[in-house]
């Protein structure tokens, strides 16, 4: 008969930990191979793997402020994206020194839908392009209304609701 220096349940627990770590390691290595969409923005054109995807035109509002017009490749405007801000130091996404909350306001013109998405300051065209690409708003060269509706449902208008809640007058 073999005598173990430690009780048997300690060996079983150790084996469970080793097995769990092994499975976790395999999962992490497979998750690292998940396909990431590589896109680029150059001369108002968003490209995925060097193939034109959509047009994202920057519109100068003056004083260094820009809005963006999201269009399909035929030039039909799909959405107008505005960079918005308001002051609420208590908001978890507010700038730590100024208390200002920055966000993108997407207005999908033909659908009559609106969504608001966090915008890390300073605003960048690549951030908007990332939202458009990762949510597959264009499929096979055409607008995917279901993807846009899903984008709006996921994001909602939480910043407008926050402004109303704390009593800020919203100017558009």
N, C-alpha and C positions, 0 to 999 in steps of 0.2 A: 504494500500500500504506500502510495506517495503522500508525503506530508507537504502541504503548501505553507510558505512562511506567512501568508496573509489569508484572510477568509476569502472564500470563493466569490462572494458577491462583489468584492473590490476588483477582482480580475474582470468580471462581467461588465462592471461599470466602466472600467478602463477600455475594454474592447468596444463598448458602445460609443465612447468618446472618440476613439480612433476611427471607427467606421463613420461616424457623423462628420468628422473633420475631412475624411477622404471624400465622402459624397459632396460636402460643401465645396471642397477644392475643385472637383469635377464640374459642379454647377457654375462656379465662378469663372472657370476657364471657358466654358461654353457660352456663358453670358457675355464674355468679352468679345466673342466673335459675332455678336448681334450686328446686323447690318445698320450702319449709320449712313444717312443720306448726306452726301457731300454736295454742297451748293455754293455758288459764287454770285456776287452782284457786281456787274460791270456795265457802265454806261446805261443805267436805268433798266437793264435786263437781268432777271434772275435766271441762272442756268443750273441745271442738275446734270452732273457728269458731262459738262461742256455742251449740253443740249438746251436750247432756250426753253424756258418754262412759263414765264410771265413777265410783265412789265411793271416796274415799281418806280414811278416817277416822283422825284422830290419837288415840292412846291414851296417856294420861299415866301414866308409870311412877314419877313422883315425882322430886324433886330436879332438876326442869327437863329430865328425860329423857323422850323420847317414842318409841313404836313406832307402826306404821301398819297399818291393816287395809285391804287392797285388795279391793273388792267390785264385782260387776256392778251394773247399775241396778236389778235386782230385789232386791238386798240379800244375795245369796249370796256368802259370803267365798271369794275365790280364793286370796289369799296373805296371810300375816302377815309384815310387814317389820320387822325389828329393826335398830336402830343398835348396832353392836358396835365394840369397840376393844381393842387390846392394845399393849404396848410392845415395840418392836424398832427401835432407832435405826439399824440397818444397812439396814432396808427402804427402797427408793427412794421410796415414797409416805408415809413417816413425817413427822410434823410436825418441822420443823427444830430447834425449841427443846426440845420435850419428848420426842421420839422415839416418840410415840404414832401408831399406824396406825388410822384410822377407816374403817369399811366398813358397807354395808347387807347384811343377810342376808335373802334372800327365801326363804320356805318356802311352796311351792305345795301347799296342804293336800290337795286331791282327787287330785292327781297324784303326791304323795309325792316331789317334786323340790325341790332346793335350789340356790340360786345366790348368789354373793357378788360385790358390785360396789363399786368404790372410792367413798368418800364424802368429799368435801372438807368439812372442819369449818368452821363448824357445820352440822349436818344440816338440810336443808330439804325440805319437802313437795314443792316444785317439782322437785327432783332425782329423787325417786321417780316423780313424774308423768311426767317426761321419759322415764325408762326404759320405763314402761308404754306411752306413746304412740308413741315411736320404734320400739319392737319389735312394735307392732300386736297386743298381747295380747288385744284385744277386736275382733272383726269383726262388723259388723251386729248389735250388741247381745249377741253370744254370745262365750263364752271360746274363743279359738283355741289349742287344745292344742299344735298343731304349732309355733306361734310361741313359746309358753312353753318347750317342749322345746328349741327352737333357742337361746333366751335362756340356758337353763341349760347347754347344751353350750358355748356361746361363753364364758360367764363362769366356770363351774365353781365350785370351793370353794378357791381358791388361798390365801385368808387363813387358813382352818382348817389347810390343809396346811403353811403357813409356821409357824403356832404349834406344830404337832406337830414340825416339823423342828428348831425351836430349843428344844423342850422346855418349852413353856408349857402348864400345865394349863388345859383349856378348861372353863369353867363355863357352863351354859345355864340 
